[in-house]
Amino acid sequence: MGLGGMFEAFSADIGIDLGTCNTLVHVKGKGIVLSEPSVVAIERGTKRVVAVGTEAKRMLWKTPGDIIAIRPMRDGVIADFETTEKMIRYFISKVIQRRWLVKPRMVIGVPTCITEVEKRAVRESAEQAGAREVYLIEESMAAALGANIPILEPAGHMICDVGGGTTEISVISLGGIVVANAIRLGGDEFDEAIIKHVRSIHNLIIGEQTAENVKITIGNASPEKTIEKMEIKGTDAITGLPRRLEMDSVEVREALKEPTYAVIEEIKKTLGQTPPELAADIVERGIVMTGGGSLLKGLPKLVSKETGVPVILAENPLLCVAMGAGTFLENLKDMGKRFYNIRR
């Protein structure tokens, strides 16, 4: 066995979906082993990490003065380099219990819209956290692999990945991205739209977690047969006192209209830029939707209605990018040669 073979035998290869809202980790041979919020709680003065992931998310917006809960990823890119590195290090140590015999190789999904400087920040964070080799793969390419789309065949496939901070729409053929568009808009903007609506219409101030709960519980993009209702609690903007409010799914759909139509406009723009032969394939095969944002009730149905193209929701929309990063790693010898756009 050569040195490279020894490295492969003893190292744990890791695929990471480093998301704005959640980080998912895929370990070679084990599948998805971790899915936790991208949140780190640190002590204000010492910068000591108090909690990471699920535990830290519970502290978000509820911390005493000396502890701050940070979301180090914003719009799919690193907003806080040092904290991101600590977060990656923590997640890796959690999934690889024993001391590393050999540092792991990592594949990390990144948005197509990020700059070279932002790519370098992701790569350096992973290296500082203990990676031996770092590969960056476009999120839409990883999502396509994770959704089991046969991307190497000579046919057009459109994938729409609606994440927490970014939405990516790509047309893939022969293992390459033919057309790609990305906007820094995702599930976070859906939450923000609900917060703004409740503030402007009802004079009620609500937090991000309440807005997210509304989105998950009664959020929708197209009319349903039944109208759902839920009670929310917040602070009255005029009196400053706590207050309750009942919202229904029709009102929430109205609140979400602007960000959902921004996603649809980006899909239409991408379809307009697609070569005719590949567009014909997409009309036949449909648009595949992945990412947590695609789980908004009725969004695939609305996209199909507005574009006239069939829309398929991937089997595990939240897991696709991490699973795709893992698939890439498991087939690294072949994939590395075939994928001209994957860079170490």
C-alpha angles and dihedrals in degrees: 000000000000126000091263090052091050090051090052093047095053104032125085109226111216132199115198132195097198097195134181091238105020137019118213125192126203118194119200110258094009105063123214106359101166138033116170138147116273093242131124125191114206138176109256098226105033098032086225113159110245099176140350133202122350094006092049093048090059086059095051109124090354103079128121117244097271096052124062126191111214133192098207093190120072125179090351094304136094112273094170114034099188094048092046090054091051090048094051091046091051094049092047093050088049094055097038104051099178122068109272114261087191126013111256127251112235135203113195126192112228131181115259089230096064122111128240089255091054090048090052090051091054092047094047092047090054093046092049088049090057110274119153094200128008125204122185119210126185110255094232091052090049091046090051091051090047091050089054094243110164092237097168095064121095096256136098119259123179120206126186114194112190106191133172096272106012141035118210126192117187138170111214129194132161091003094302136099109248098178127010134177128174134182128192092240130104144121092331090061090050088057091045091052090055091048091050093046094050090047096048099039102034104021088235124136114213131176130241094259092054091048091049090050090052090049093050096042105041104358114129141161102204132034117280128203092245128046112227125205136197138177120238131189129214146131122293107241092215105039098026090226127128114265140179126226134184116221130185132210093252091060092046090051089054090049091052096047097098099052094039092052090046087060091048092050090053090051091050090048090052092048088051091054094048118107111251096247092053091043088057089055091050093051088053099041100032134222115295114217122205137164131068093280091062088066089073102121113260096005096117088047092051093047090052092048093049097044101033089229124118113254125209122195109219117245095248104016095177094051101044100096094047092044090049092050087052092048089051091053094047089054097035097135093056098031095049089057097043099043108073092181098057110096131188 
